[in-house]
Amino acid sequence: MEPWSFADIPDQSGRTALVTGANAGIGLETARMLALKGADVVLACRNLEKGRAAVERVQSARPRGSATLAALDLSDLDSVAAFAASFAASHERLDLLVANAGVMVPPFGRTKQGFELQLGTNHLGHFALVARLLPLVLRTAGARIVVVSSTAQNFGRIDRDDLNWERRPYRPWAAYGQSKLANQLFALELHRRLSAAGSQVRVTSAHPGYTATDLQRTSPVARLFNPIFGMKPPDGALPTLRAATDPAAASGSYWGPRGLFELRGPPAPARISAAAQDRATAAWLWGESEKLTGVAFELAPAAA
């Protein structure tokens, strides 16, 4: 079987896609390739200067679809609420929501609402965004939600006693692993809850393996090995695109590079860690995320 590639992405004409953190890296490449295939893509970015440059890059390829920019800061729940309200008011459909944006091993910081920066941006911001846009997703036939996780889920641990690093000494990589495990727990729990409600919306997840992007700017070790091991962003975006567009990608599936240790190579089914499959932790994290964000998912169970 030939490796899955850009050529395998089905026609996306008439579909509306939202990609968070699309100003650079795999987010930009995801948006670019979706637009080339005909989608109308909204690039939701915190840095509008970089976002405008990203839109120009997408448009310079003369895609069959379109690219537009919108302001979204996932580290600020007020920005998430304002963005979601504006998006829902100006769009009749949302075929594809790609929760891609993230921060990786920054110095210790907190979001506007006081959450640890990595958990608050990577997980809680996306949790609130998906909850607020879910009514629009549910009204769109064939819609899909993709959560971008990481191989860091494999060493992640959810600390129920100190989720937001208020008492523990801060460790950037441990905090990153917790946030990416939270992404995977959220994706699987959302899949289960939508299925139980009788929804046809698919929820998939993906990771880019070792892809050299600006995300690693705060990690000297990652920057050192990027030229040796890192895939280019167009290749690193393919697992996300397969999770987003492959008709055979089932809800609950997880995609990543198929090479050694899932570090590089064409996209294929990826390994989900045991911790990410812990339903009790997923249910706890869901409830805690609703409390912390003040945003709840409206999901009625399917009729018997």
C-alpha positions as CSV (number, residue, x, y, z in Angstrom):
1,M,0.0,0.0,0.0
2,E,1.3,3.4,-0.9
3,P,1.9,5.9,1.9
4,W,-1.0,8.3,2.6
5,S,-0.1,11.7,1.2
6,F,-1.6,15.1,0.2
7,A,-2.9,13.4,-3.0
8,D,-5.2,11.3,-0.8
9,I,-7.0,14.2,0.8
10,P,-10.6,14.2,-0.6
11,D,-12.1,17.2,-2.2
12,Q,-13.1,19.7,0.5
13,S,-15.1,22.1,-1.7
14,G,-18.0,23.7,0.1
15,R,-16.6,22.7,3.6
16,T,-15.8,25.2,6.3
17,A,-12.7,24.5,8.4
18,L,-11.4,26.2,11.5
19,V,-7.7,25.6,12.5
20,T,-6.4,27.1,15.7
21,G,-2.8,28.2,15.9
22,A,-2.6,28.3,12.1
23,N,0.0,31.2,11.9
24,A,3.0,28.7,11.7
25,G,4.1,25.1,11.7
26,I,1.7,22.3,11.3
27,G,-1.3,24.5,11.8
28,L,-0.3,26.7,8.8
29,E,0.4,23.6,6.7
30,T,-3.0,22.1,7.7
31,A,-4.8,25.2,6.7
32,R,-2.8,25.6,3.5
33,M,-3.5,22.0,2.3
34,L,-7.2,22.2,3.2
35,A,-7.6,25.4,1.2
36,L,-5.8,23.8,-1.7
37,K,-8.3,21.0,-1.6
38,G,-11.2,23.6,-1.8
39,A,-12.1,24.3,1.9
40,D,-12.9,27.7,3.2
41,V,-10.5,27.9,6.1
42,V,-10.5,30.2,9.1
43,L,-7.1,30.6,10.6
44,A,-7.7,31.4,14.3
45,C,-4.5,33.0,15.7
46,R,-3.4,34.9,18.7
47,N,-0.6,36.9,16.9
48,L,-2.5,38.8,14.2
49,E,0.7,40.0,12.5
50,K,1.9,36.4,12.0
51,G,-1.7,35.4,11.1
52,R,-1.9,37.9,8.3
53,A,1.4,36.6,6.9
54,A,0.0,33.1,7.1
55,V,-3.1,34.0,5.2
56,E,-1.0,35.7,2.5
57,R,1.1,32.5,2.2
58,V,-2.0,30.3,1.8
59,Q,-3.6,32.7,-0.7
60,S,-0.3,32.9,-2.7
61,A,-0.7,29.3,-3.6
62,R,-4.0,30.2,-5.4
63,P,-6.1,27.6,-3.6
64,R,-9.5,26.5,-4.8
65,G,-10.8,27.4,-1.3
66,S,-10.2,30.5,0.7
67,A,-8.3,31.6,3.8
68,T,-9.4,34.2,6.3
69,L,-8.0,35.4,9.7
70,A,-9.7,35.6,13.1
71,A,-8.4,36.6,16.5
72,L,-8.3,33.9,19.1
73,D,-6.2,33.7,22.3
74,L,-6.7,30.3,23.9
75,S,-5.0,31.5,27.1
76,D,-7.9,33.9,27.7
77,L,-11.4,32.4,28.1
78,D,-12.9,35.8,27.4
79,S,-11.2,35.8,24.0
80,V,-12.5,32.2,23.4
81,A,-16.1,33.3,24.2
82,A,-15.9,36.3,22.0
83,F,-14.4,34.4,19.1
84,A,-17.0,31.6,19.4
85,A,-19.9,34.0,19.5
86,S,-18.6,35.9,16.4
87,F,-17.9,32.7,14.5
88,A,-21.3,31.2,15.2
89,A,-23.0,34.4,14.2
90,S,-21.2,34.6,10.9
91,H,-21.1,31.0,9.8
92,E,-23.9,28.6,9.0
93,R,-21.8,25.5,9.2
94,L,-18.5,24.1,10.7
95,D,-17.4,20.9,9.0
96,L,-14.0,20.7,10.5
97,L,-12.7,22.0,13.8
98,V,-8.9,21.4,14.3
99,A,-7.8,22.0,17.8
100,N,-4.1,22.5,16.9
101,A,-2.7,25.5,18.8
102,G,-0.4,25.0,21.7
103,V,2.6,26.1,23.7
104,M,5.5,23.9,24.6
105,V,7.8,24.0,27.6
106,P,7.7,27.8,28.2
107,P,9.0,29.3,31.4
108,F,6.4,29.2,34.2
109,G,3.4,31.4,33.4
110,R,-0.4,31.6,34.0
111,T,-3.3,32.4,31.7
112,K,-5.5,35.4,32.2
113,Q,-7.8,33.3,34.4
114,G,-4.9,32.0,36.4
115,F,-4.4,28.5,35.0
116,E,-0.9,27.0,34.4
117,L,0.0,28.3,30.9
118,Q,0.4,24.9,29.1
119,L,-2.7,23.2,30.6
120,G,-4.7,26.4,30.2
121,T,-3.8,27.0,26.6
122,N,-3.4,23.5,25.2
123,H,-6.4,21.9,27.0
124,L,-8.7,24.2,28.8
125,G,-8.9,26.8,26.0
126,H,-9.7,24.2,23.5
127,F,-12.2,22.5,25.8
128,A,-14.1,25.8,26.1
129,L,-13.8,26.5,22.4
130,V,-15.2,23.1,21.4
131,A,-18.0,23.4,23.9
132,R,-19.1,26.8,22.6
133,L,-18.9,25.8,18.9
134,L,-20.4,22.3,19.4
135,P,-24.0,23.4,18.5
136,L,-22.8,24.6,15.1
137,V,-20.8,21.4,14.6
138,L,-23.8,19.3,15.5
139,R,-25.9,21.1,12.9
140,T,-23.4,20.3,10.1
141,A,-23.7,17.0,8.4
142,G,-20.5,15.0,8.3
143,A,-18.7,17.3,10.7
144,R,-15.5,16.3,12.4
145,I,-13.4,17.5,15.4
146,V,-9.7,16.8,15.5
147,V,-7.6,17.3,18.6
148,V,-3.8,17.5,18.1
149,S,-2.0,15.7,20.9
150,S,1.6,14.6,21.1
151,T,3.8,11.6,21.9
152,A,4.3,13.5,25.2
153,Q,1.0,11.9,26.3
154,N,3.1,8.8,26.9
155,F,4.8,10.4,29.9
156,G,2.0,12.7,30.9
157,R,0.3,12.4,34.3
158,I,-2.9,14.1,35.5
159,D,-2.3,15.4,39.0
160,R,-5.7,15.5,40.6
161,D,-4.4,17.2,43.7
162,D,-2.5,20.0,41.9
163,L,-3.7,20.2,38.3
164,N,-2.6,23.8,37.8
165,W,0.8,23.7,39.5
166,E,-0.1,25.8,42.5
167,R,1.9,23.8,45.1
168,R,4.4,21.6,43.1
169,P,7.7,23.0,41.9
170,Y,7.1,23.7,38.2
171,R,8.7,21.3,35.7
172,P,8.1,22.5,32.1
173,W,8.2,19.0,30.4
174,A,6.0,17.4,33.1
175,A,3.5,20.2,32.6
176,Y,3.6,19.8,28.8
177,G,3.1,16.0,29.2
178,Q,0.1,16.6,31.4
179,S,-1.4,19.1,29.0
180,K,-1.0,16.7,26.0
181,L,-2.4,13.7,27.9
182,A,-5.3,16.0,28.8
183,N,-5.8,16.6,25.0
184,Q,-6.0,12.8,24.4
185,L,-8.3,12.2,27.3
186,F,-10.6,14.9,26.1
187,A,-10.7,13.6,22.6
188,L,-11.6,10.1,23.6
189,E,-14.2,11.3,26.2
190,L,-15.8,13.6,23.7
191,H,-16.0,10.7,21.2
192,R,-17.7,8.5,23.8
193,R,-20.2,11.2,24.9
194,L,-21.1,12.1,21.4
195,S,-21.6,8.5,20.5
196,A,-23.8,7.9,23.6
197,A,-25.9,10.9,22.5
198,G,-26.4,9.4,19.1
199,S,-24.4,12.0,17.2
200,Q,-22.7,11.2,13.9
201,V,-19.9,13.8,14.6
202,R,-16.5,12.1,14.4
203,V,-13.8,13.0,17.0
204,T,-10.3,12.0,16.0
205,S,-6.8,12.9,17.3
206,A,-3.3,13.1,15.9
207,H,0.3,13.9,16.7
208,P,3.0,15.2,14.4
209,G,5.8,12.9,15.6
210,Y,9.1,14.8,15.6
211,T,8.4,17.8,13.4
212,A,10.7,20.8,13.4
213,T,8.6,24.0,14.1
214,D,8.8,27.2,16.0
215,L,6.9,25.5,18.8
216,Q,10.2,24.2,20.1
217,R,11.8,27.7,20.4
218,T,11.9,27.4,24.2
219,S,13.6,24.0,24.2
220,P,17.4,24.1,23.4
221,V,17.6,20.3,23.2
222,A,14.7,20.1,20.7
223,R,16.3,22.9,18.6
224,L,19.6,21.0,18.6
225,F,18.1,17.8,17.2
226,N,15.6,19.5,14.8
227,P,17.9,19.5,11.8
228,I,18.8,15.8,12.3
229,F,15.5,14.1,13.2
230,G,12.8,16.7,12.6
231,M,10.3,16.3,9.7
232,K,9.3,19.4,7.7
233,P,6.0,20.9,8.7
234,P,4.2,19.8,5.5
235,D,5.0,16.2,6.4
236,G,4.2,16.7,10.1
237,A,0.8,18.0,9.2
238,L,-0.2,14.9,7.4
239,P,-1.4,12.9,10.5
240,T,-3.7,15.8,11.4
241,L,-5.0,15.9,7.8
242,R,-5.6,12.2,7.7
243,A,-7.5,12.4,11.0
244,A,-9.4,15.3,9.5
245,T,-10.3,14.0,6.1
246,D,-9.8,10.3,5.6
247,P,-13.2,8.7,5.2
248,A,-11.8,5.6,6.9
249,A,-10.7,7.5,10.0
250,A,-13.2,6.3,12.6
251,S,-14.3,8.4,15.5
252,G,-12.0,7.7,18.5
253,S,-9.0,6.9,16.2
254,Y,-5.5,8.4,16.7
255,W,-3.0,9.1,13.9
256,G,0.7,9.7,13.8
257,P,3.9,8.9,11.8
258,R,4.3,5.2,11.2
259,G,8.1,5.1,11.5
260,L,10.3,4.0,14.5
261,F,8.8,5.3,17.8
262,E,6.3,7.2,15.7
263,L,8.8,10.0,15.2
264,R,8.6,10.4,11.5
265,G,7.1,8.9,8.4
266,P,3.7,8.9,6.6
267,P,0.5,8.9,8.8
268,A,-0.9,5.7,10.2
269,P,-2.8,4.6,13.2
270,A,-0.9,5.5,16.4
271,R,-0.6,4.0,19.8
272,I,-2.8,5.5,22.5
273,S,-1.2,5.3,26.0
274,A,-2.8,3.4,28.8
275,A,-3.2,6.6,30.8
276,A,-5.2,8.2,27.9
277,Q,-7.6,5.2,28.0
278,D,-8.3,5.6,31.7
279,R,-12.1,6.4,31.6
280,A,-12.2,7.4,35.3
281,T,-9.5,10.0,34.8
282,A,-11.2,11.2,31.6
283,A,-14.5,11.7,33.4
284,W,-12.8,13.5,36.3
285,L,-10.9,15.8,34.0
286,W,-14.1,16.6,32.1
287,G,-15.9,17.6,35.2
288,E,-12.9,19.6,36.5
289,S,-12.6,21.3,33.1
290,E,-16.2,22.4,33.1
291,K,-15.7,23.8,36.6
292,L,-12.5,25.7,35.8
293,T,-13.8,27.1,32.5
294,G,-17.4,27.7,33.5
295,V,-18.4,26.1,30.2
296,A,-20.6,23.0,30.0
297,F,-21.3,20.7,27.1
298,E,-25.0,20.3,26.2
299,L,-25.2,16.6,25.3
300,A,-28.5,14.7,25.7
301,P,-28.3,10.9,25.7
302,A,-29.6,9.1,22.7
303,A,-33.2,7.8,23.0
304,A,-33.4,4.1,23.8
